[in-house]
């Protein structure tokens, strides 16, 4: 298995409270990219929110292939958003993409 860092973009359509951001960050913690070598080196935060209410979720996912990692990351991001009280209309996600691979190979 390989550890992938996956980036999932999205938009908060109605803004988001600080408390919701905190809940979302907590829900993303198990897949925090800081646990990878590249995440520590590049200081990758699991959640970045921009002034225009767009956001980026970065997750570390172990998978056998990049497509599987992207699918798993998308599922994790959806789950974290729902755990924070957001639905697909309040925080739609864009396509998940591989932005790093952490492998000993």
Buried (B, 14 or more C-beta within 10 A) or exposed (E): EBBBBBBBBBBBEEEBEEEBBEBBBBBBEEBBBBBBEBBEEBEBBBBEBEEEBEBBBBBBBEBEEBEBBBBBBBEBBBEBBBEBBBEEEBBBBEEBEBBBBBEEE
